[in-house]
Amino acid sequence: MEMRGTNERKDSLQSAGALLPCIMRRIAPFLLLLLTVLISSCADPMIQQRIDERRIAIANEPRGDYFIGRRYFIERTHFWGYLRRPGQSWDDSRLVVINEKQMLSPDRLPEQPADGGNAFGYDHNREYKLWGHFTGQKVYDPNSDLFLPEFVLTKYELHNPSAGWLFHPKEKYDGAHLLRWEKQD
C-alpha cells in the first residue's frame, strides 16, 4: 500500500511539472503587462511636470510668420539645427541646412578661431526666432549621411540663450549623435 501511495505522489508531481511551462506561457504576457504598469507608475512626477510646462509654453507662443530654431551642433556636419513653427511641438520640428545666400547663420564663425574666441557651433542649444522660407529642396550632408530640407534665412534674433532640453528632459547631448532618428522623405 505504501508503495502505491509514493508512486501516485510521483505521478501527480510529474503531471504538475509538465503543466508548469504551459501555465507560465499563458500568464507571462500578463506578468509582463503588470511589470510595465508598475514601472511606468514609478515615473518621476517632476519630469512629467516639466514636459507639461514646456507643452503649455509652446502652446502659448504668439503665432506669426516666423520659425523657432534650436541650434544643434555636431562637429563636421553641415546641418544647422531644428526648426518648428510657433505653437508646434519640438517632436514635429525638422532638422535643416541653412542656405546663407541672403544672410549668414547666427553662429557663422571660423571652425578654428585664431584668437581663441568663439568658434563655429559655440551657440549649441540656443533658441532663435528665424525668418525665411523653405526652398523645397533637399541638401545632402555627407558627414551625417542625411538629405535635409534647405531653409533660406532672411533674419534672426536670439530668443533664449539657454533653452534646456529639446525632446525630453532626460536626454543627453554627447556632441557626436543626434537625439532622434531623422526620417528621410
C-alpha positions as CSV (number, residue, x, y, z in Angstrom):
1,M,0.0,0.0,0.0
2,E,2.7,2.4,1.0
3,M,4.5,1.8,-2.3
4,R,1.4,2.7,-4.4
5,G,0.9,6.0,-2.5
6,T,4.5,7.0,-3.2
7,N,4.1,6.2,-6.9
8,E,0.9,8.2,-7.0
9,R,2.6,11.2,-5.5
10,K,5.4,10.9,-8.0
11,D,2.9,10.8,-10.9
12,S,1.0,13.8,-9.6
13,L,4.3,15.8,-9.2
14,Q,5.3,14.9,-12.7
15,S,1.9,16.0,-14.1
16,A,2.2,19.3,-12.2
17,G,5.8,19.7,-13.6
18,A,4.5,19.2,-17.1
19,L,1.7,21.8,-16.6
20,L,4.0,24.4,-15.2
21,P,5.6,25.5,-18.5
22,C,2.2,25.6,-20.1
23,I,0.8,27.8,-17.3
24,M,3.9,30.1,-17.4
25,R,3.4,30.6,-21.2
26,R,-0.1,31.7,-20.6
27,I,0.5,34.1,-17.7
28,A,3.8,35.5,-18.9
29,P,2.2,38.3,-21.0
30,F,0.0,39.3,-18.1
31,L,3.0,39.4,-15.8
32,L,4.9,41.5,-18.3
33,L,2.0,43.9,-18.6
34,L,1.8,44.1,-14.8
35,L,5.5,44.9,-14.6
36,T,5.2,47.6,-17.3
37,V,2.4,49.2,-15.4
38,L,4.3,49.1,-12.1
39,I,7.4,50.6,-13.7
40,S,5.5,53.4,-15.5
41,S,3.7,54.3,-12.4
42,C,7.0,54.9,-10.7
43,A,7.9,57.7,-13.3
44,D,9.3,60.9,-11.8
45,P,6.4,63.3,-11.4
46,M,8.8,66.2,-11.8
47,I,9.7,65.1,-15.4
48,Q,6.0,65.0,-16.3
49,Q,5.6,68.4,-14.8
50,R,8.5,69.8,-16.9
51,I,7.0,68.2,-20.0
52,D,3.6,69.7,-19.3
53,E,5.1,73.2,-18.6
54,R,7.0,73.1,-21.9
55,R,3.9,72.0,-23.7
56,I,1.9,74.9,-22.2
57,A,4.7,77.4,-23.0
58,I,4.8,76.3,-26.6
59,A,1.0,76.4,-27.0
60,N,1.0,80.0,-25.7
61,E,3.7,81.2,-28.2
62,P,2.5,84.2,-30.3
63,R,1.7,83.0,-33.8
64,G,3.3,84.7,-36.7
65,D,5.3,84.3,-39.9
66,Y,8.5,83.1,-38.3
67,F,10.1,79.9,-37.0
68,I,11.6,78.9,-33.7
69,G,15.0,77.4,-34.3
70,R,17.2,75.4,-31.9
71,R,20.9,75.3,-32.8
72,Y,22.1,71.7,-32.7
73,F,25.8,71.3,-33.3
74,I,27.7,68.2,-34.1
75,E,31.3,68.6,-35.3
76,R,32.0,68.3,-39.1
77,T,28.3,68.3,-40.0
78,H,26.6,70.9,-42.2
79,F,23.1,71.0,-40.7
80,W,22.2,74.0,-38.5
81,G,19.6,72.6,-36.1
82,Y,15.9,72.1,-35.7
83,L,13.1,74.4,-36.9
84,R,9.4,74.5,-36.0
85,R,6.5,76.9,-36.3
86,P,5.3,78.8,-33.2
87,G,2.9,76.5,-31.2
88,Q,4.3,73.4,-32.8
89,S,6.0,70.7,-30.7
90,W,9.7,70.0,-31.0
91,D,8.7,66.5,-31.9
92,D,7.3,67.9,-35.1
93,S,10.4,70.0,-35.8
94,R,12.7,69.5,-38.8
95,L,16.5,69.2,-38.8
96,V,17.6,71.7,-41.5
97,V,20.5,73.1,-43.5
98,I,20.6,76.9,-43.8
99,N,21.1,78.5,-47.1
100,E,23.2,81.6,-46.4
101,K,22.8,83.4,-49.7
102,Q,20.8,86.2,-48.2
103,M,22.1,86.1,-44.6
104,L,24.7,84.2,-42.6
105,S,23.5,81.8,-39.9
106,P,23.7,83.1,-36.3
107,D,26.9,81.2,-35.5
108,R,28.9,81.8,-38.7
109,L,32.4,81.9,-37.2
110,P,35.6,80.1,-38.1
111,E,35.8,76.5,-37.1
112,Q,39.3,77.2,-35.6
113,P,39.5,80.8,-34.5
114,A,43.0,82.3,-34.5
115,D,42.3,84.4,-31.4
116,G,41.0,81.6,-29.2
117,G,37.5,83.2,-29.1
118,N,34.2,81.6,-30.0
119,A,34.2,79.1,-32.8
120,F,31.6,77.7,-35.2
121,G,28.9,75.9,-33.2
122,Y,29.5,77.9,-30.0
123,D,25.8,78.6,-29.8
124,H,24.7,75.0,-29.4
125,N,21.3,74.7,-27.8
126,R,20.5,78.4,-28.1
127,E,17.0,79.2,-29.3
128,Y,16.3,81.7,-32.1
129,K,13.4,83.3,-33.9
130,L,14.2,82.9,-37.6
131,W,12.5,84.4,-40.6
132,G,12.8,82.9,-44.0
133,H,11.4,80.1,-46.1
134,F,12.0,76.5,-47.1
135,T,13.1,76.2,-50.7
136,G,11.5,72.8,-51.2
137,Q,15.0,71.3,-52.0
138,K,16.8,68.7,-50.0
139,V,20.5,69.2,-49.3
140,Y,22.9,66.3,-48.7
141,D,25.1,66.4,-45.7
142,P,27.8,63.8,-46.3
143,N,29.1,63.7,-42.7
144,S,25.7,62.9,-41.3
145,D,24.6,60.9,-44.5
146,L,21.3,62.8,-44.4
147,F,19.2,64.6,-47.1
148,L,17.7,67.6,-45.2
149,P,15.4,70.4,-46.1
150,E,17.0,73.7,-47.1
151,F,16.0,76.9,-45.3
152,V,16.8,80.3,-46.7
153,L,17.4,82.6,-43.7
154,T,16.5,86.3,-44.0
155,K,16.5,87.5,-40.4
156,Y,17.1,86.1,-36.9
157,E,17.1,87.2,-33.3
158,L,18.2,85.3,-30.1
159,H,15.1,84.1,-28.3
160,N,16.6,82.0,-25.4
161,P,20.4,81.7,-24.7
162,S,19.9,78.5,-22.6
163,A,16.8,76.7,-23.7
164,G,17.4,73.5,-21.9
165,W,16.2,70.1,-23.1
166,L,14.9,69.6,-26.7
167,F,12.8,66.5,-26.9
168,H,12.8,65.0,-23.4
169,P,14.1,66.2,-20.0
170,K,16.3,63.1,-19.6
171,E,18.1,63.4,-23.0
172,K,21.9,63.5,-23.0
173,Y,23.8,65.5,-25.6
174,D,27.2,63.9,-26.4
175,G,28.3,66.2,-29.3
176,A,28.5,63.3,-31.7
177,H,25.0,61.9,-32.2
178,L,21.5,63.2,-32.9
179,L,18.9,62.8,-30.2
180,R,16.4,61.1,-32.6
181,W,16.3,59.3,-35.9
182,E,15.6,61.7,-38.7
183,K,13.1,60.4,-41.2
184,Q,14.0,60.8,-44.9
185,D,11.2,61.8,-47.2
